[in-house]
């Protein structure tokens, strides 16, 4: 007998493995049992006895994913059929870069996905492609964005017919892989720098009189130091990096694969005065980087690898330095400014700042895409965490089978508001893409301004929320969430930089622009009078009767919810304007802004939450299927009341919500979390992410733990 234990037979090993799997299965397979009276003592199970909404997943999914579902399915199916192109859990930087390049080649040349034309003609379809590709591997999604949205988009949006004819087809086919070289070592993300300076200048001129006047004299547009000097004798430009601070940094596709770059540089024209050159502002230039036959770096160009990163190691980021690199005059992307053969500069826009604003206006799609893709990451993480929480069982009533951990109130409070937010963000970013598409088609100035402000705010808000939620999801899955194979680590690391890409939130300043149409100069009191008149509904004293209403019908009324969100924003806007005026007297313009910065960021966040809720309410009302509409209404109410409760102190301080109403909001929020838990499976299933896309063993819809144990060698 002792001998048998020391040398187990194959049959013994099979039985041992079978017993282990059976024991593990008991944790995840619910055992049907009757409900007993004492179950209600848990405060958990009564929610299961309430009437459950019937959700038709297919109908809700069709409404969520819209008309681009087919092309996303095509992408998913292609990679599912090519297991050698799926990113393994453990992979080195260099291997990941080459795999990412093979993935993109397969997508373009085998699957026949050609994204470039959609960047300009049908942006919603391009963003749907990017979301699906990012679900396969976020590095692949970013590399695709560099190639088509940034490098390709700069040629298509900033170039003219000659550039499109020469480059577009070869960019689309990957014959011309390229880079987008804007960011410099000393000047970070120029999108952020420009918009921050521009908003400050606007406040100086239109909002708070002379508060920021000293800041309006300078501009971060001048921050780019790379120069492109025109030589009328040779009819070409010379690109130079004048110092180490001007080295182009974090340039995607540069370290390994890129053959071209859109290089942003100051256009310098020779003059006959003492200066010798005239600065015409920042323009974009097509600069070849590598020889097409040998792939060797061309003379005058230095490329260095930025190295291993926290995440996104499938993207080959590099640093670029230019030393007397000559390019033809035709390589100037000349939609907004051109140089003739004799060195004369012409532009339809009169100033450097207007030209640069127009240039960046054509490239704001990158920010829109990041917001949209960030929601895609949140969908994956939510799906993994919620499916695991439905399967995993832990403890329960005495002498009864264990219950799902999603039946615990603490787990619901972590995951159900997050699921509601995921739905809210989905509809908000779908609306953002819609407005952006209209802007691209019409070039309407009002839409341009709306897209700038909205994309900045939603991108900042959504990426920040997703980054935090990835950690919440990991923690909600306990030790199994820490296993790399279950993806939370890679999702968190790869997504983290989304908060930095394309700059920070500038919506607070944009909100103060609302004074513009009525403000005619003078003191801030003029602006304040307009603000008070135009927002009477929200800034007037709270109705003492309404503040005490606590009925469910009232609390679930979209008008109450939206009014509450907008009231908070109006109060913050009012107090921000007053504080800026007060502090400017003693601290000056910049000091006042810096002193109020946290206040302004809270204002921006409040405004964006109002926009998100408004679009969610609209989406609920437009949903054609009754069962889907009822589910979305439940989720929307949870989103709204959870946000109101999170900031209940603000509402209580101004008596917008009386104590009894605050308690009713908290109670209803908990109840809605229970109800959303009852349809949580259907809600995540409606994201329509198959197992081969989520790829986390703990999120598999069948035999989850069997696959998980096999992964580690059982």
N, C-alpha and C positions, 0 to 999 in steps of 0.2 A: 504493500500500500504506500509506504514511504517512498519507494522507488518510483511509483506512478506519479506522485506529486512532484518529484524532482524532474521527471521526464514526461510531461503531459503529452498525450496523443493528440492528433489532429482533431479527433472528435471532441476531446475535452476542451481544446481551444475554441472550437466552434460553439460549444455550449456556453462557455464563459462569455464570449462576445455577445451571444444571444441574450444572456441574462443582463448584461450591462445595458444593451440597447433597450431591453424591456423596462428596466428600472428608470432609465432616462425618459422613456416614452411616457411613463406615468406622470412626469412633471408637465408635459405639454399637451396631453390628450385629455380633454374634459370628460369626466364620467358623469353621465346623466343621473340626476338625483332629484327627488322632490324638495320643494322649499318648505322649511319648517318655521314655526313661529319664532323660534329663538334666533333665526337668521337675521331678523330685522334689528337685533341688538348690535350688529356690526355697523349699521349705518351705511352698508354698501349694497346689499342685494335688493332692497326694495326697488332700486332703479330698474332692475331687470324685470320686475313684475309690471312696470308701467307699460302702457301701450307703446309699441315700437313703430317708428316710421318704416314704411316699406319703400326702399330705394331701389330703383331699377338702374343698376350700375352702368349698363350699356348706354342708356339714354343720358345719364348724367355725364358719362365720359365723352359722348359725342358733343354735348354742349360745351364741355370744358375745352376740348382739344380742337374743335372747329374743323375748318376745311383742309388744314395741313396735316391731318392725322395720317394720311396715306404716305406722304413722303417720310414722316418720322418712322412709320412701320417699315418702310423700305430700308432705312438706315439700320434699324434694330435687327432686321432679318439678315441683312448682309453680314454684320459682325457676328451674329449667332451662328451663321454657316461657316465662318472662318475662325475657328478657335485659336489658330496660330497668331491671329491679330488681336486677341484679347490680352489686356495688360495683366501680367501676373502680380501676385502680392509682393514678392521680393524681386526687385530689378534694379540694376545699377543705373547711374545717371546716363552713361554713354549708351547703354542698351536701350534705355527708355527713349532716348532721343531718336535712335534709329527705328525703333518700333513705331514711334509716333509718326515718323516720316513714311514708313510703309503703310500705316493705317490711312494716312491722308491720300497717298497714292492709290490705294485700293478703293477708297471712297470715290475719288474723282475718276480714275481711269477704268476701274472694274465695275463699280456700282453705278457709274454714270451720273453722279450728283455734280452739277455744275452751278456753284453758288453765285458767281460774280454778277450776273445780270440781275439777280434778285436784290443785290445790295442797293441798286438804284431804282429798279423798276417795280419790285414787289418786296419791300423790306420785311413784311410780316412773314413771308415764306422763308426768307433768309434766317430770321431769328428762330423760326421753328426748326430749321436744319441745325443751327448752332446749338439749340437746346438738346436735340437728340444726340448730336455728336458729343456734347459735353457729358451726357449721361453715360456714354461708352467710356470716356476718359476725359477728365477736365483739361488735362494737358493738350489733348487733341482738339478740344473745343477752342482753347486759346490760340493754338497754332493755326487753326482754320481762320480765326478772327484776324490774326496778324496778316495772313496771306490775302484774305478777301475783303475784310472790312477796312483794315488799315492801309496796307500796301496797295491792294487793288482799289479800295475806296478812294484813296488819295489821287490816284491816276484818273479814275472815272469822275470824281467830283471837282477836282482842282485843275485838271488838264482840259484840253480842248480836243477837237476832232482828230488832229494829227496824233495825239498821244493815245487816244482810244483805238484808233486804227492800227497803230503800231504795237500796242502792248496788251490790249484787253484779252484777246483770244489766248495768248501765250501765258498770261497770268491765270486765266481760268483753267487751262489744261495742266498747270503746274510746271510748264516748261520754263517759266520765269518766276522762280520763287524769290520773294522779296521781303524787305523790312520797312519799318516805319520809324525813322530816326528823328525824333523830336526831343525827348528828355535828355538833359545834360547833367553831368555830375553835380554842378553847383546850383542847378536850377530846377531840379526835381520835376514834378509834373506840371508842365506849363499850362495845361487846362486850368488847374487850380489857381495858379498864380495870376493868370489873365483875368479869370472871372472874379477873383477876390478884388483885384485892383479896379476892375470895371464897375463892380457893384459899389465899391467905396466912392468912386468918382461920381457915380450917379447920385448917391446920397449927398455928396458935397454940392452938386449943382442943383438938384431938384427937391431934396427933402429937408435937410436941416441946415439950410443956408450955408454958413461958412464953416460948419463943424469940421469937415474933412478937406477944406480947400487946399491945405498944404500938401495933402496926399495926392490931389488931382494933378499936381504939377509933374509927377513922375509916373512911369508906367512899367509894370513888369513885362510888358511886351518886349521891352528892350533887353530883357534878361538873357535871351538867347545870344550866345557869343560867337558861334560858328558863323563864318562869313563866306559869301559867294561874290567875288569881285569880277565885274565884266571887263573884258579886254577887247576894245573895238578893233584892234589891229588883227587879232587872231579869230575874232568873232566867237569867243567862248567865255565860259566862266571858270574861275579858279576857286576851288573849295579849300578852305583852310580852318584848322583848329588852332586858334591863337594861343591857348594855354591849356593846362590840364583840367581846369574847371569847365572847359567847353567840350570835353570828351563826351560823345554820345554814350549813354549808359542804359543798361537793361534793355537793349534792343533785341526783341524777339526775332528768331531766324538768322541772326547775324553770326553766331559762333560757328555754325556748321553748314547750314543749307542755303542761306541767302545768296543770291547773285546780283540783286539790285537793292537800293534803298531809296525811299523818299526822304531826302535830307532837308530839314528845316533850318534855314540860315538867313542872316541879314543880307539883303541884296544891296551891294555897294556899286555905285556908278562913278567913274572918274570925272573930276571937275577941273576947272582951270583956276580955282581960287586957292587960298592958303590951305584949306583942309585937304585938298587933293581928291577926296571921294565924298559922295553924298549917300546917306543911308536911306533907302527906300522902304525899310521895314522887312519883316520876316516873310519869306516866300518858301515854297517847296521846290526841290530840284531832284530829278532822277539821276542817281549816281550809280554806275556799275561797280560792283565790289569784287567779283571774281571772274577769272577767265572761263569761258564756256567749255573749252576742250579739256583743260587741265584742272580746273576748279581752284587754281592758285589765286591767292589774293593779289589784286592788281597793284602796280607801283603807286607809291604815295599814300597807300591805305594801310593802316594797322588795325587788326582785329584781335581782340583778346577775349577769352572766355570768362564770363562772370562767375562761373563755377557752380558748385552744388548749392541748391537753394532749400529753403524750408519745405517748399512744395513745388509743383509744376515742373518737375525735372525732365519731363518729356519735351519741354520747350528750351531751345538752345539760345539763351540770352548772351549777348556779347557787348563789348565796348568798342567804339569806333573812333579813330583819330585820322584826320585828313591833313596831308602835307602837299600843297600845290597840286591838287588833283584837278585836271582840266576836263570839262565836260562841254558838249556843244550847246550853243544858245538855245536850241530847240528843246533841251532837257529841262528848261524852266517850265514848271506847270503854271501856265499863264492865263488861267481863267479870270483872275482878279487883278492882274498886273503883267505887263509885257515890256520887253526891251527890243527896240528895232535894231537893224544892222548897224546903224550909225550911233547907237548908244542912247537913243531917246527913250524915256520911260513914259508909258501911257497906262491909264487905269480909269475905269468907270467910277471908282470910289476915290474921294478926294484926300483922305488922310491915311496915315499908317495904321492907326487904330481901327478905322472902319474896314480896311482891307484885311487886317488880322482877324477882326470879328467875323467877317464873311468867311474867311478860311476855316476858322474853328467851327463856325455854324454848319459847315458842310461835313464836319467830322464828328458831330455830336452823337451819331449813331453808335459809336463805341460805348458810350455811357448808357444808352438805351439797351444795348445788347447785354451789358453786364448786369443790369437790373433784372432783365428777363431770364438770363442764365442762372442768376443767383437763386431765383425762385425754383428753377429746375433742380438745383442742388438740394434745396429745402424739401422738395417733394420726395426725393430719394431718401434723405435722412429720416423724414417723418414716416415714410412707408416702412423702412427697416425697423425703427423703434416701436411703431404701433403694432406691426405684425408680430414682432417678438413678444411684446407685452400681452397680446391676445393669446399667444401660445404658452408662454411661461406660467407655471402655476407655483404658488408659494403659500403655505399655511392655509388657514381657514377655520371654520367653526370646529369645536372639539368633536372628534370621532366622525368627521365628515371629510370627503375628498377635498384636496386643496383647490383654491380658486385662482383664476387668472389674475396676474398682478395689475392688469388694467382695471380690475374691480376695486382696487384700492384708491381712495380719494386722493392720496398724495401723488400717485402716478397719473391720475386724471388731470390734476392741477398742473402737472408738468407738461403733459402732451396734448390735451384737448384744446386749450387756447392756442397752442402752437399750430395745431392742425387747422383751426379756424383762421389763424393769421396766414397760413399757407394759401388757403382759398382766397382770402382777401387780397393778398399780394398778386395772386394769379390774375385776377380780374383787373387790378390796378395796372399791371404791366401790359396786359393785353390792350387796355385803353391807351397807355402810353405809346405802344407800337402803332396803334391806329392813328393817333395824332401826329406822330412822327412821319408816317406814310403820307398823310395828307399834306404835311409841310413840304415833303420832298416833291410832291406832285404840283403844289400850287405856289410854293415859295412865298406864301403869305407872311408878311412881317409880324402880324399878331401871333400867328402860329409858331413862328420862329422863336419869339420871346417866351411863349408858353412852354414849348418843348425844352428850351434851355433851362428854365426854372424847375419844371416838373421832373425832368430827367436827372438833374442834379440832386433834388431832394429825395426822389424815390430810390435812386441808386444808392445814396448814402444810407438811407433808412433801412432798406431791404437787405443790403449786404451786411450791415451791422447786426441786424436781427438774426440773419441766417448764421453768421459767425458764432453768435452766442448760443443759438439753438442747436448747433452741431455738438457743442459740449453738453447741453442738456440731454440730447438724445443718447450720447455715449454713456452718461451717468445713469440714465433711465434703464439701460440694458445691463447694468452691473458689470461684473467681470467679463462677461462675453462681449460687451461693447468695447473692451480693451483689446480684443484680438484683432490683429490687422486684417484678417480675412473678412471681418464683418464691416470694414470700410470706413468707420467713423474717423479714424486717424488720417487716412489719405484724403477723405473729403474735407476734413477740417484744414489740413495743411494746404491742400490745393486751392481751397476757396479763400483762405485768409487774405491773400493779396487783393481780392476783389474790393476790399475796403479802401485800398490805396490807388488802384487803377483809376484814371480819369478824374482825379481830384476829389475834393471834399465838398461838403454841403454848403451851398451859398444861398439857400432859400430864404433865410432870415432877412438878408438884405433885399431880396426880391420882394418880400412882403411889404417892406417899407416903400417900395416903388408904387404901391397902390395909391399913394398920395398924388402921384404925378399929374393926373388929368385935371385935378382941381387946384393944385398948388400953383400960385402965381408969384411966389417970392415972398420976402418978409420973414417974420419970425415963425417959430414952430407953432405958435397959437393958431395961425391960419390953417396949417395942416391938421392940427388937433381938432379944430371946428369941423373940418370936412370929415375927419374920421368919425367924430361923434354923430354927425348927421347921417352919414352913409351906412353906419352900422348900429342904428338906434335899436334894432331888434335884439341885438346881442349885448350891447353895452348898457342898456337900461337896467334899473334895479330888478332883480329876480322877482317873479310873481310869487307872493307868499303862499298862495293856494297851490299853484303848480309845483312848487318846491316840496310839497308834502304828499303829492300823489304817489301812491306806491302800488297800484294795481298792476298785475302782470300785463294786461293789454296796453297800458300806458308805457310801461318800461320796455315793451317789445315794439313800440310804435317807432318806425324809422324817423319820423319827424322829431320826436323827443331825442333820439340818439344823435342825430345829425346836429340838431340845435345845441346840444350839450358840447359836442366837439367844437363847433364854431364859436360858441360862447367863450370857451377856454382860449381859443386862438385870438379872439378879439381882445380879451383882457390882457393877454401877454403882449399883443401888439401895442395896446395903449400904454402899458407900463414901460415897455422898451423905449418907445418914443420919448416919454417923459424922462426916463433915466439918462438917455443919450444926451438930451438937452442939458440936464443938470450937471453931468460930469464933464461935458465939453468945456464948461466955464472955467474949471480948475485944472483939468487934465489934458485939454486939447483934443483934437479929433481922434487920433489913433488911441490915445489913452482912454478916452471914453468908450470907444469901440471894444477895446481889450477888457475894460472893467465890466462891460455888459455882455461879454461873449457867451458865457454859459446861459444867460437869459435868452440871448438871440438864438442859440442852438435849440433850446427848449421850445421857443416860438416856432422855429422851422419844423421841428419834429411834430408839434401839435398841428400845424397846417397840413403837413403831409398825411398824418393820420386822418384828418378830415376828408382829404381828397380820396384816400383809400376807401374809407367807409362809404362815401358818396358813390363811388364806382361799384362797390360791392352791392349796395342797395339797388342800383340800376340793373346790375346783372341778375339779381334775384327777380326783379319785376319783369325782366324780358325773357326769363326762362320759359319755354313753351310747354314743358312737361310738368304736370301738377306734382307728381311725387318728387321730382328733382327740385322743383321750386320750394317745396316744403322743407326738404333737407337743407337747401342753401339758406333759407330763411332762419332755420335753427342755428346754423353755423354763423351766419351774419350777426344774429343777436348775441351769440356768445362773444364774438370778436368785439362788438360795440360795448357791451356791459363789462367785459374784462378790462378794456382800456379805461372806461370811466372809473371803475373801482380802483385801478392802479393809481389813479390821480385823484382819488376821492377827497383828499385834503384840500386841493384847490377849490373844488366845488363847495365843500363845507365852509371854507374860510369866508366865502362871499355869500353864504346862505342860498346858493343855487340849489343845493340838495339839503333837505332837513335831515336830522338824525334818523328818524323812522324810515325815510326814503333810502338813505344810505344802507341801512340794514336790509331793506327789501332788495336792493340791487345786489348786495353780497349773496343773499339767499338764492335769488333767481340765477345769478351767475353759476353757483354751485349746481343748481338743478339742471341748468342747460349743459354743464359739463357732463353730468350723468347721462343726459339724453344723447349728446353727441357721442359719448362712449358706446352707446347701444348701436350706433350706425357707423362706428369708426372703421370697421372692416370695409364696408361699402364705399366709404369716403376715400380711403387710400386706394382701393381697387379702381376707383374712377380716374385716378391718375394714369391708369393703364400702363404701368411699368412692369413688364414681365420679369420673371426670375432671372433670366439671363442678362437683364439690364441692371437690376438692383444688385445681383451677384453676392449678396451676403447670405451665408448659410442660415443664420438665425431668422432671416426674413423669407425663406422659401415657403411657398404656399402648401407644400406637402413634404413630408419626411424631412423636416428641417433639421432635427437633431441627428438623424441617420447620416445626412450629408455632412453635417458638422463633425461628427465623430470620425467619419471616413477621412475628412480633410487632415486630421491630426494623426491618422495612422491606424485607427481601430479597424 
